[in-house]
Amino acid sequence: MALPMKNAMKVMKSSAMKAKTSMKAKAMKVMKKKAVSKIAMGKRAKSVVFRGSKEKTSGGLAKSQLMKNKRGKVVSKKMHAKGKTIQKFVQRWLDSVMTARKELGIKGFCAVGGKSAQGKALYAKAKLCTHLEIMALPMKNAMKVMKSSAMKAKTSMKAKAMKVMKKKAVSKIAMGKRAKSVVFRGSKEKTSGGLAKSQLMKNKRGKVVSKKMHAKGKTIQKFVQRWLDSVMTARKELGIKGFCAVGGKSAQGKALYAKAKALYAA
């Protein structure tokens, strides 16, 4: 009560503002609840989607695209069908190997093929059995098999031809430290800066440089040379030997600078 009216009002306002902000923060927390993902992740993603807990897997498979196989595992319908078609061809080979083993009277382990005579004989017999099975198939199926093999051969030939045609394009632009020398030699057309062979030359030290920059350097050298000559004559006149900075804080350096400046101006 002893406080002035203004200070009391300020205290009241600040407390009211704090209460408001805290209330707002609580309301925002309630509103901003964590959004639950509808995509199943991890090893058991398919089973989670099949159960109906999530909408689809990370691979985009919905419940309608899934099924349980005979082992009770949840798998993709498309992949299951693909596996069954592959199994048909594999099964034929397994049956032919089993018949070959019986005919040859092989018991116990024997590698199909390999370096052993028994393995080679088993492989040849199994191969013959599969060939006979194909011949025994109806004409339609045999034609399908022939067509598929012909198509595979065609596609492989096309792929090889495309590889030969699509050789890696060699760049005509020289890069790196020795770009100018590479262009000057004639291995590449131009540098990354756009300099062709006609725009390059060798300086007196044997380094490949730009003709334009070489000419520019020579013009700069004319102005620099005058100052160097004046400094050398000033050193001789003052009798300075060894290192001496032109200018600086030393009296000798100041005298050298003044003398060189006078000679340069003359």
N, C-alpha and C positions, 0 to 999 in steps of 0.2 A: 504493500500500500504506500510505502515510503518512496517508491520509484516514481519518476515522472510518468505521465499518462502515455506518452509516445513509446517509451521503453517497454511498458507493460503490454501495449498493443502488439509490439514487435515479437515479444516472447510468445504471446497467444497465437499469432499468425504462424510462426515457425513450427510450433508444436502441432498445429492443425495440418500444415503442409506435410510434415513427416508422417502423420497418421494416414493421410490421403495416399502418399506414395507407397507405403507398406501395404495398404489395402489393394492398390492397383497391381502391385507385384504378385500378391497372392492370387488375385483373379486371373492374371496372365498365366501363372503356373498351372492353374486348374484347366484353363483353355488349351494351353499348349501341351497336350499329352503326346507321348511318343507314338508316331504313326507305325502301325504293324505292317510289315511287308507281306505281300501276297505270293511272293516267289520263294520256293523251297530251295535250300542250299545244302551242300554236303553229300555224304555217302548215301543216306537214306531219303534223299529228295523225292525219288520216284514213289516210294512207299507212303510218304507223307501226303503227296498229291493224290495217290490212289485211295487213301483213307478219306480224303476230303478236307483235310486241315488247311491246305494251301491250294491256290488256283492252278499254278504251273511250276515246272522246274526251271532252273537257270538256263537250261537248254531249250526252253519253250514248249515242253511237252505237257499237255493237259490230261485230265483223267480219261477222256475218250480215246486218247492215243496210247494208253497203257493197258497191260494185262498181266495175269499171273501165269508163269510157266508151270510145267508139271512138278518142278521142285519147290514150288511155292514162292519163287522170287518174282518181284514186280519188275517187268521189262517192257521195252518199247515194242509195240505191235509190228512196226515196220522192220525193226532189227530182228525180231523173232522170225518173221516170214523170210527174211534174207538168209538167216542162219539155217532155216529148214531147206532152202534151195541148195545151199552149199553142202549140207549134210548128205543130200542125195548122191552127189558126185563122189564125196569122201567115202560113203558107205559102199559104193560099187568097188572102189579100190580095196577097201578092207575085206570085203567078201572074196575078191579075187586072190588076195594074199592068203586068206584062210584056206581056200580050195587048193592053192598051190602048195601050201605046207602039208596038207593031207596027202596030196598026190606024190610028193617027194618024200613023205614019211619023216618030216622034221619034227622033233620034240624038243621042248625047252627053248631057250633064247637063241634067236638067229637074226642078225641085222639084215634088213632087206637091202641088197646091194653091198657096198663096201669092198674090201680087198680080198675077203675069203671066197673060195670057190663055191661053197654052199650058199652064201649070201647072193652071189652073182646069179647062180642057177635059180634061186628063189625069185629074184627080181625079174629075170627073163620070163619065167613061168607065169608070174602074176600079171606081167604086162600083156602076155599072150592071151590070158584069160579075159582081161578087160577088153582087148581088141575083138575077141570072139563074141563077147556080150554085146558090144556095139553093133557088130554085124548081125547078131540075132534080133536086135531091136526092129520094130516096124520101120518102113521106108521114111515116113514123116519125121520120126524122131531122129533117125540117122541124118536126114537132110538138115535138121535143126542144128545138130552137133557140128556138121560140116560147115554150115553157114556161120555159126558162132566163131569157129576156129579161123575161118577165112576173114571174118570181120576184124578179129583180134590181130591177125597178121597185117591187114591193111592199115589199121590204126597205128601199129608199131612202126610200120614203114613210113607213114605220114609224119609221125613224131620225129623220127630220125632225119627225114628230109627237112623239116622245119628247124631242127637244131643246126643242120648244116647251113641253111639259108640265113638264120638269125645269128650270125656271128657278132661278137661284141665290136661295136663301132669304135675305131681307134681315133682319139682326139687329135686334131691338127694344131692345137694351141699348147705351147710350151709353158710349163709352170715351174716354180721354185727358183733357187739361187742361180742355176746355170741356164736359165731360160734363153737369154740373149745368145750365148755361145751355141746352144742347140739349134736356134733359128739361123744363126750365121753359118753353121755347118751345113744346113739344108735338111735336117731331120724333121723339123716342124715348119709350118707356114708362118706363124706369128707368135709373139709373146702374149701373156695375159693382159698386158698394157696396150696391145695392138700394134707393136713394132714388127715390121716385115724385114727381110734380109737387106733390101735396098736402103733402109733407114738406119742400118748398123755399120760399124767400122771397128778396126783394131787401133788402139792408141799406142804410143811409143813403148809402153810397158807390156804390150801384148794382150791387154784386156779388151774384151768386146764391149763397146759402149755405144750409146745413141749419138748419131751425127749431130743432131740438134743441141743436145746437152754438152757435147764436146766443143762446139762452136761458142756456146754461151759461156762455158768455163774459160775459154781463151780470152774472150772480151773482159771477163772479170779479172783475169790474171794480169792484164795490162795495167789496171788501176792499182792492184795489190803490189805489183813489181816495183812501181815507183816508190811506194812507202818502204818496202824492204830495202831498196838501194839506199834510200836516205838514212835509214836506221844503221846500215852497215858503215856508211861514210862517217856518221856521227860517232860510232863506236871507235873508229880508227883515229879520228881527230881528238877525241877525249882520252884515248889510250886505254880503253876498257877491255879487259881480257876475262874469259870465263863467263859464267851466267850473271846477267843483270836484267832485272825486270824493267820494261819501258814504262816509266811513270812510277806509281806506287808511293810509299811513304819515305823511302830512302832518298838522300840528297843526290846520290849518283844517278838513280833512276829518274828523278825529276829533271836533272840536267840533261840526261840522254834524250828524254822525251821532248824537251824544249828545243834541243839542237836538231833533232830529227824533223820536228814540226817546221822549223825555220828553213831547213834544206828542202823539204817537200813543197813548201809554199813558194820557194824561189824558182 
